[in-house]
Amino acid sequence: MKEEVFGSIRFRAGDGFPLSTDTVLLSAFARCGKNARVCDLGAGSGALSLQLLSREASLYLTGVELLPQAVQAAEENIARNSLQDHFRVLQGDLREIRDLLPAGSFNCCVSNPPYFPSGSGAVREGEVQATATSEAGCTLDELFAAADWLLQWGGRFSLVHRPERLTDLFCTARFHRLEPKRVRMVCHRPGAIPNLVLLECIKGGKTGLQFEPTLYLHDETGSMSAEVRTIYRKED
């Protein structure tokens, strides 16, 4: 099993939970201040939380994950890095978040959620793949409801999703008192249409949306862009 290194943190994905570009980009986009209490909604094997901790070691992460095999992989990663004081994982259903964690107990929430509605032809077969890619286990509305419950007033919710769901994201966020504040489109290369969107919402935030410069994964030559090399912490 391949081991990834995030700064001083070592990560093993576990079967069916690979490290994705989406997760790495979200970890760089999310703004979590020192000593922030952060909840990772749908934590998988802990990749996003570990990435965040590699960027800011003072964070306190709580992951919520439905699949027991993912929870086991996350717990192994926590133990591997001796992060028990800064990262814990709860096995549970985000749709029952009120039974898992107290209201207003976090400064930030983050999520790399399923992108496709239940029944979509884009959904893969198999329990792990279906849970990771479809909303069968947690709809967009249920995801934002969980973030609303967990965040204190003024808390931030950052997630990565698909551009074609942008209207759904904005409408659902505002319904749950999470005002969209920052948007960044991601493209494979200059001239290509966006294939990902990074979004930050603030609970109880005032209206006013900031579009940040497009993030290009590759430059005109097809090489990894300079910004993405920095995000991945690649040496020249």
N, C-alpha and C positions, 0 to 999 in steps of 0.2 A: 504494500500500500504506500503510495507516494506521500511524502511529508512536505508540507509547505512551511515556509518561515516568514513570519510577519515581524520584522524587527528582531526582538529577542524571544518571540513567542513561536512555538512549534504547533502545527496543526495537521491532523490527519482526518480526512473527510469521512471515512466510514463508507460502507457499501450503500450506493444510491444517493449520496449526499455530496456531490463534487463541489469544489470551490468554483464560483462563477464570477465572470466579469461584473455582473450586476452588483454582487455583494461588495466587491472591492471598490467600485465607484461610489456606492452608497456610503461606505465607511469614510470616504474622503469628503463627501458632500455634507453629511450630518454634522450639526454643530452642537456639541455637548461640552459644557464648561467643566472646569475642574471640580472633582468630587460629586459630579452629577449622579443622580440615581436614574438609571436607564433600563427600560424594559424592551427586550427583543421579542416581538410578536411573531411566533413561528420560527423559533431559533434554530431548527435543524440540528446540525452537529456542532453549532457554536461558532461558525466561521465569521459571521458579522460581528458578534460580540468580541471575539478575540482580535479582530482587526481594529475595532474601536479601542480596546485596551492597549494595543500596540502603539496607538497614536496618542492616547492619554491614559497613563497608568493609574490615575487617581479615581477613575470611574468605578461605580458599583453597578454591575449588570445582573439583571434577572431575566432569564430566558423562559418563555412559555412554549412548549412543544407538544403536539398531539401524539406523535409516533414514538413508542417506547424504544425502538432501535436507534432513533435519532437522539433521544435523551441519553441513552447509554454512550453513544459516540461523543456527545458533548461532555458528559461527565468524565470520560477518559481524557479528553483534551484539557479539561480543567485540572485534573490530577497531574497530567503530564507536565503542566506549566506551574503547578503549585499556586493556583489562583483561587483557592477556595474562599479566601477573604474578599474577593472582588467579583466573583462570578458564580451564580448558582442557576440551576435549571429545574423548572417544575414541569412535570408531565400533566397536561391538562388541555381542555378544550377552550379556545378563545371565546366561544359562544357562552361559556359559563364563567367568564372572567370575574364576575362579582362574588363567586364562591372561592376564587383562588387568591385574590389580592385585594387589599383595601383601596377605596376610592382616593384619588388625588395623592398617591404615594410616590409618584415619579416626576422628575423634571423633564424627561425626554422619553419618547418611544421611537423605535425604529422597526422597519419591516421590509423584507423582500418577499412579498406575498405571492400566491398563485395569480397568474395573469388572465386566465381564461375562464369565462362563465361555465358552470356545470353543463355538460352536454355538448360542449364545443368540439368540433372535429380536430382541434389542435391538441386536445388532451391526450397524454400517453396512457398506455395500458399498465395495470399493476398498481398495487396499493400505494407504494412509495411515490411512484411517478405521478399518479393521479392526484395525490394529496399535495404534491409540490407544485403542480401546474394548473389544477382546476380549483374552482371555488366550491367544490362539493362539500368540503369540510369547513369552509369559512368564507362567506360572501364578502364583497367589498363593504357592504353596509355593516356587517358584523365586525369586520376588522376596525372600521372607524369608530364604532360604538365602544369597542374594547379600549381603544386609545383615549377616547373621551372620558371613560370611567377612570382610567389609570392616571391621567395627567392632572397635575395641579394647574391652576389658572395661570396662563402665560407660558405653559409648557409647550415643547416642540414635538411634532410628529413628522419624521422624515421617512420616506419610502421611495422605492424604485418600482416603475411599472411600465406599461406600454403606452405610446402616444395616442393610439386610437381609443384608449379609455379615458382620455383627459377630461372630457365632459362629465363622465361618471365620477371621476375623482373629485373634481371641483364641487359638483352638486352634493355628493355624499359627505364630503368634508364639511361643507358649510352647514348641512343639516345637523351634523353632530358637533357644532360649535367650534370647529377646527378650521380657521380661516387660512386659505392658501396664501402664502407670502413669498415663496421663492420657487422658481421653476428653472430647470436646466435640461435642454434637449441633448441627447447623445446620438451621434451619427458614426457610421463606420469610417467615413472619409469625407473630405470636402466635396460638396455637390450631391451627396447622398441624402435620402430622406431620413428623418429621425427613426431610430429603432428602439430607443429607451427614453424615459423621462424620469428625472429626479425631482421630487416635490417635497417642500417643507411647509407644514401648517403650524399655526400657533393657536392654542386654545384661548378663545375669547379675543383674538387679535382684531385690530381694526382692518378695514378694507384697504387694499393697496398691494398689488402683485408685482414682483420684480422678476423679469426674465433675464437670466444670466447668459453670458456668451455660450454658444454651442460647444460641447465637448466632442472632439474628434478622436476616435480610437486610433486611426492611422493617418499618416500624411499623404501627400500626393504621390509619393513613391511606393506606398503600400507598407512602409515601415511603421512601427509603433510610434505614435506622436510623442513629442517631448513632454507634454502634460501627463499623458498616461504613463510614460516611463517614470515620472516623478511620483505619481500615485502608487505605482507598483514598487517604487523604491529600487528601480533598476540602475545599476552603475553603468556609465558610458564605457 
